[in-house]
Structures are given as structure tokens and as C-alpha cells.
Amino acid sequence: MTQDGSPETTVPASRDRALKVAVSSALVLAVIAAFFPLQAAGFINYDDPINVTMNPHVQGGLSLANVWWALTSYETGNWHPVTWLSYMLDCTLFGLDAGAHHTVSVALHAANAVVLFFALERMTRALYKSAFVAALFALHPLHVESVAWLSERKDVLSTLFFFLALLAYARHVERPRASAYALVILPFVLGLLSKSMVLSLPCVLLLLDVWPLGRFQWGQPRAGATALGLLKEKIPLFALALIVAIVTLATQRYAGAVVSTSMIPFATRLGGAVIAYARYVGLAFWPSGLAFFYPIVLPLPAWKIAGSVVLLAAVTTAVLLVVRRHAYLAVGWLWFFGMLVPTIGLVQIGGQAMADRYTYVPLVGLFIMAAWGVPALVGAFRHGRHALAVAALAVVAACAVTTRAQAGHWIDDHTLYEHALAVTRYNWMAHRHLGFAFLTEQRPEEAITHFEAFMRYRPDDEQVAGLLSRAHTELAANLSIQGRQTEAASHLGKAAKLAPNSVNTLRMYAWLLATSPDDGVRNGRLAVDLAERGARITDWTDPRMLAALAAAYAEVGRFDEAIDASGRAIDRARASGLVPFAESITRMRLGYALHMPFRETVRR
């Protein structure tokens, strides 16, 4: 009999091994097929630069200096040295070949599915149900983000150690001894050093003690095990989890990622957490409209909070009512519910309401409920087992098809962010990063559209204001080359308001206002104000800014000051090796000596 009381056919050892090999091979092949689009995927501009593509320590590969940095770095708001080492190893082996980096993440995900299968099968002796759980884990669309986003390497890596710890724990329960327990601690430590999400492992092990291991059955201990004894057994694990939890919270606070209660009150967070739990359950069964980012939208609708409370309360009540006969339902529900607590938003990290990646391990709890609960429900029906097998295959196939489509959205920046804008509302993060993608591609007009959309939702974001200013400045440069001086001046005016201390913007704007052949554009007085501000910011050392200042002085008739500023510009240009530029300023200076503004100097 299995742990849930259903009959199980005894399988010869040789056939058992063959079945396990077949299941493992099928899982690996299914993962490769579902995530194959990632072979053509690149890096994205959402955290990949700080983690890989613009991180000199990571790109430097494995070295003593970089290993030390990995052990001591928390500048990204995370302390995960093993994850850093994983990135470094990739760069050592593949450089910045994005396809190779993605291949490693897919391989880790496939390994996770296989290890989960072996761990569950060893604990439950239910091969097909364990295979179904592993298949859902391998192919569920909610797991695409953890695999496809290279900045989430910490998910797939930490989960590998988490599942290895489960497998080691099953072995320890069979033959308790110090060496077996050490094999539980070792992967747990490595998991904690990859991502703090695995700190809930000791709580999960306590759940597994109830089912399927049966070490404690609601007041009826087996082989002398008691609740207190099982709790004491986990003390080393709890101690490690507590240390890492403190370090993680401290690093998040240091990085400024923890949102204060003054911005989002605790009551609002509690309502958001309830809604998030319900949405996760819904997406587990119907994974549509998935996006890389789900923005917090306030105020929260009261009907959503109420409906979510009813749903969660109903499920919790149901599993508790049948806990003695169907303990796996309670274990699965508490696995799902408990593992989401650190990321559910009670301590708000970042600006997302929820995230697909947070479900990577928690969803296993719901998969367990389905794998054991549905057969118990339909097992009494005639031909129920055959229908169940067909249904299971159909569910897995549907997941595989949906996952492959979802993986295709992670091919590049434009595909990812445009998809997010299509399936979500108020997605300021998608606008931000899509704008940056256009700006990087020197397409400032499209960048402005998305940066302005972002600023409607987040008007106080100085970083994006600076990016929007840069986009206006670059567009103005293009328009000026085309002779569209009025439009260029308009964009430079907007840029100067957004980033009043941008040297590049001040220089271009002052130069345009002082030298434009269009009388409607020229404004010498404003040009002087802008150029003087820029000169002060650069401590009067930037030759191009000094040249703009000289042109501005000449435009308002202050020729002596124009001669002085242009002389400084010549000296600075020559000192910087800008000989052609120095020669051009020399011609300007001669014109100022004749009391001619720049445009007249050019005509002559």
C-alpha cells in the first residue's frame, strides 16, 4: 500500500530501474523541447547588465580576486556567492555567449525535475504520481521566468540544492546517522548561498515527516518519534535559515529595496498578499496572461480581497477536515502557502505585486495535491485509472505547449516588454526597459514615447527622468542635423527641464540658441545662462562647453568675454589633444575680435 492507502503493484527491481531511467530521460527531453526557443535568446536589459554583461567581476571569470568578491559582495541587494560563482564559471567557459548561458539554466532546470522525481519516489514509493509531479514542475509555464531570465539563475541553482537536500533527507530517515544528516546540511548551505528562498527547507521537512514519511501522525508517533523530537532534529537547519534570513533582510535594506510601511501600509500589504495567493492558485490551473512584471495597482478592490479570503479559507478548511485520511492535501497546501510567505509582500521588496519566479518551488505543493488527490477522487469509478492516465498526459502536453510559447517571449527586450504591455495594465517597468532598449539602439523618438509613459506612473523617478532627458537630447541632435532647428530646440528645452545639470544637454542647447540661423530659435540671454551653468558644473575645463559659452557671449554682444572664453577653450582643447577642434575655435575667436557673432563668422 502507498502512503495514501491506494494499492500499489510490486514491480521487479530491474523493471523499476528501467522505469526510473525512462521517466528521467523523458523529463530531460521534455524540458529541452519546451525551452528550445531559449537557444536563440539573448541577454535582456532587466538586471542582466548588473549581473553579467556589465559586471567586470563576473566577466573576469573564476579567479581568487573574483571569488573573494563573490563571497563578500551584496551590492545588488542579494548575498548569493554560489550564484555569482555560477555566472563566473559560465563566462570562463563561454564568454558572453547568451545561448550557452541559457543552455546551462535549462540543464539545471532539467536536473531539478529529475532530482525532484527521485526524491518524491523514494519517499512515497509511488513512481507514476511522483513522475506526474516532476513533469508538472518541469513544464509548467509559471516556471519559465526562473529558467529564461538569466538574472534568476539563483532560482534554478538554489532549487537543485533544495531538492538534493530532500533526497538526502529521505535517505537519512531510512538509516538515521550523522553522515546521512550531514548530507542534508551540505546542500542546504549551498542552496542558502545561492538564494535565500530555500530557508523554508526545515519547515518543509517537518511537513514531510507527517506525509509521506509518516514519522509523526497527529499524536501517534512512530518508532519513538515525537513532535518535539522531530523539531529538535531540525534545529541546525533552523539556525542556518535564521542567520541567512537576517543577512538577506540587511542586504535588501542596504540596497534600498525594502519598501517602507509609510509608502505601502501593512493593511494594504496584507490585502495584496491575500490577492496574490489567490492569483497564484488561479495561474497554477490556468496560466494565461503571464508577464515578467506585475505592477502594484492601488487601491486594491475590496471585492478581490473578499473573494480571495473566501477561496483561501475554503481550501484551508477542506484540507483540514480530511487531514487524517488525506494528509497529503494538508502537506501540499501548507508547502505552497508557507514557502510563499517570504515573497508574498508582507515585507515588500521592489515594486511588483507578485512574480512568476516566486512559484518555482512552492507550486510543488499544489502539484502534490493534484497528483494524489485526483486519483483518490476518481479511483472508485470504472475505467477511472485509464481516463486519469489520458488526462494526466493531456495536462502535461498542454503545459509543454504553453511553456514553449511563453519561453519565446524571452527572446529579446522588445518581445518580452511588448508582450508584458499587451497582457497587463499600468506596467511602468515594461515602459522603462523598452524605452531603454530603444535608446540603446539609437531610436530616441520611440524611447521618448515609453519614458513619458513611465513618467505618468512614476513622475518622481530621477533615473528615468535622466534617461528621458538623454532621449530628448539625442533626438534633438538628429533633428538639428536635418535642419529642423525649431523642433530640436523644443526637445532640448524639455531635456533641460528633466535633467537641469546634464552637461551634454546644456552644451547642445546653449550652442543651438546662440548659433542657429533661425531667428525664431536664437535666444542669446538664455544661451548665456545655460552655458554658464554648464561651465560651472565642469569647473570651466570642458573645451566644448567653453566654446558654447563664447558663442553665447558673442550673441549678446559681450565680445571681450567671448574672446576670453574661446581662448580658454583653445587651451583646454590643445591640452586634451583636440587639435582640429582648437583650430576651429581659433577661427571663431578671430571673428569675435571683429565683433562678429558665430553665424557671421561662418558666413565669412
Secondary structure, 3 states (H helix, E strand, C coil): CCCCCCCCCCCCHHHHHHHHHHHHHHHHHHHHHHCHHHHHCCCCCCCHHHHHHCCHHHHCCCCHHHHHHHHHCCCCCCCCHHHHHHHHHHHHHHCCCHHHHHHHHHHHHHHHHHHHHHHHHHHHCCHHHHHHHHHHHHHCHHHHHHHHCHHHHHHHHHHHHHHHHHHHHHHHHHCCCHHHHHHHHHHHHHHHCCCHHHHHHHHHHHHHHHCCCCCEECCEECCCCCHHHHHHHCHHHHHHHHHHHHHHHHHHHHCCCECCCCCCCHHHHHHHHHHHHHHHHHHHHCCCCCCCCEECCCCCCHHHHHHHHHHHHHHHHHHHHCCCCCHHHHHHHHHHHHHCHHHCCCCCECCEEECHHHHCCCHHHHHHHHHHHHHHHHCCCCCHHHHHHHHHHHHHHHHHHHHHHHHHCCCCHHHHHHHHHHHCCCCHHHHHHHHHHHHHCCCHHHHHHHHHHHHHHCCCCHHHHHHHHHHHHHHHHHHHHCCCHHHHHHHHHHHHHHCCCCHHHHHHHHHHHHHCCCCCCCCHHHHHHHHHHHHHHCCCCCHHHHHHHHHHHHHCCCHHHHHHHHHHHHHHHHHCCCHHHHHHHHHHHHHHHCCCCHHHHHHC
